[in-house]
Amino acid sequence: MLKILVVEDDPRIQKVLKRLFEAESFTVCGMMDGTSGWEAFRTEKPDVVILDLMLPGASGREVCRRIKQTAIDTPVIVLSAVTEVADKVLLLELGADDYVTKPFSPRELLARVQAALRRSKKMSTATQHRMTFGDTQVDFMRMQVSREGQLISVTAHEFKLLKFFLENAERVLTREELLSDVWGYSCYPTTRTVDNQVLKLRQKLEQDPSNPKHFRTVHGVGYKFVM
């Protein structure tokens, strides 16, 4: 039975979500603030997280960041009344898997959760525990990247993007496909975030970022990762 953690300070929404997911055979763990939500994540080890942004205690952004640093494959669905593009970009960069605005359709939220779980399962089963390209080694179990034995600091977003590139080596990927398949966004106002994150991976993992060997641009289309 799958376990879902709901971190939401509105008791009415907690009640709706508990009824929704229990009807689909989920075990539901509900928390009302960010601090207890993070502790519940550590102890309960849920399969998926529903996370409000505006929380007492630790903020939803901080909880998302901690979760993705600890377990990048655990889907986090942000549920918030905040609709500003800047907030969506920030959550995407922190590693959130989807963003649903309030008021929301419970059935749509359920569909988003199920889609995120399918993506997570596909990504976790398709990748070896360790992979190497050039002078870079990637340890997926420990969520570590190193070059010539030296650990490289990468964000949750960068690690997730790197993992997807490795799973789809030699295949041309559009910016829209990266946003859709890595984070589940079917519609997004800008793809510039993808360009920025690819640039950061180049700066950290390419011998010559200005002339990349692995993270290659396919002009007019997107990117291709070459082993």
N, C-alpha and C positions, 0 to 999 in steps of 0.2 A: 504494500500500500504506500503510495507516495505521500510525502509530508510537505505541507506548505506553511510558511511563516508569514503572517500578516502583521505588519507594523503600521498601525493606524490609530490616531487618537480620537476618532469619532466613533462612539459606541454603536451608533446606528449603522454605520458602514461596516464595522466589525461584525455585527449581527447578520447583515445581508451576505457578506462574503463567507462567513462560517456556514450559513445555510447553503449557499451556492456550491462551495467546494466539497462539503460533506455529502451532498447529493451526488457528486461525481466520484465518491469513494476516496477522497483525500483525507488525511489526518490533518486537522487545522490547529495551529498554534498561534494564538493572538496576543500581541503586545501593544501597549498604549503609548510608549515613548521610545526614543531612539536608543537610550542606554540599555534598557531591558531588552529591546529588540536585538541589539548586537550580542548581548550575553546569551539570549535564546538561540541565536544563530550558532554560536560556538558550542553550546551544549546539545541542542536538538539536531543539528546538521540536516536542515531541511533540503528537499530536492529543488525547491523554487521559493522565491521571496516576493511578496507584494509589499511595496515600501512607499509610504507617504513622504513628501518632502518637508512639510511644515510640522515638525514634531517637537514636543518638549524634550529636554535632555539633549543628547547628541542629535544633530540635524540629519535629515535623510541623506543629504550629500555625503556627510562623513560616514554614515553607516554603509552606504553604497561603496565608498572608497575602501573601507576596511574589508567588506565582504569580498570584493574583487581582488584585493591583495592576498587574501587567504585562500579563496576557492574560486578561481576565475571561471570555471565551467558551470557554477551554480547560477541559473537565470535569475535576474533581478528585474522585476516589472515595476516601474515607478508609476504611482497613482497620485495625481496632484491637481489642484485647482490652478496652479501656476502654468500659464500658457506661453510665456515669452520664449522666443527663439533662443535667446542667450542661455536660458536655463536648460533647454533641451540639448544644446550643444555641449554644455558643461557636463550633463549627465552622460551623454554619449562618450565623452572623453574619459569619464570616470569608469566606464565599462558597463553602464546600464544596458539591458537587452531590449527594453521597449519602454515607451512612455505613453501612458493613458491619462487623458485629462478628465477632470470632474466637471459636470455630471457625466457618468459613464453608463454604458449598457453592460449589465452583468454577463450576458451571453458573449458579448464581444470580448470582455476581459478574459473570460474562460477560454475563448478561442486563442487569444494572444498567449496565455499561459501554456496551453497545449502546444502551440507552434514553437515557443521558446524551448520547451522541454524536448521536442523532436530535434531542434537544431543542436541543442546541447548534447544529446545522446549521439547524434551523428558525428559531431566534432570530437567527442571523447573516445569513440570507438575507432575513428579513422586514423588517429595519430599514434605513432610509436611513442614510447616513454621518452626517448632521446633521439634527436636528429642533429646532423652536422652539415654545414655548408661553408665553404671557404675556411676561414680560421675561427668560425663561430660555432658554438655548441649550445643547443637548447634542451633543457631538462623540463619536460612538461609536468612531471610529478611534483617537482620542487618549485616550479614556476621561476626558473632561473635561466639567465642568458649570460654566456661568458665568451670572451675572445682571448685566445692564447692563454687560457687558464685564469684570466682576470674577470671577475663578475662585472657585468654591465647593468646599470640601473635602468629599468624600463617600467613604464606605467602599466596599469591593468589594460588600458585601451591599446597601447602599443603591443603588449604581449598577445592579446587576443587577435589583433590584426596580423601579427607575425605568424601565429599558429594557422590562421586561415590561408595565408600565402603558402606556407609549407605544405598544407594539405592539397593545394591546387597548383603546385609547381608546374611551370611551362604552359599554363593556361592563361589566356588573356581575360582579365577581369575588369569590368566597367566599374566606375565609381558608384553607380547606382546599385550594382550587384553587391559590392562590398558593404554598403550601408544596409541593404536588405538582408543578405545572408549572414553577415556577422552580427548585426544588432537588431535585425527584424523590422527596420523602418521601410514601410511600403511607399511612403511619400515624405520627402524632406525638402525644405526650402533651398538648401545649398549643399553642394558636394565638396566645398572647399576644405572642410574638416578632414576628408580623406587625404587630400593633397598635403595638408600640414603634417598629418601623422606619418605618411610615407616619407616625407622629408626628414622627420625626426629619426625614423628607422635607418635611413641612409646615413645620417650624420653619426649614428652610434655603431652601425654594423658594416658599413662599406669602407674599404681601404681608401677609396677616392670618392667621396660623396658627390662631387661635381661630375663624375663619370662613372655612374653606378654599374656594377657587374651583375648584381642579383635583383635589385628592385628597379626594374626597367619601366620607363614610360612608353606606352604605345599611343602615339600622338593621335588625338581625335577620338580615342576609345577609352583608355584607362591605364592599367598596369599589368605587367607580367613578372612573376618571380622565377628566376633562373637559378638552379642549383649550381 
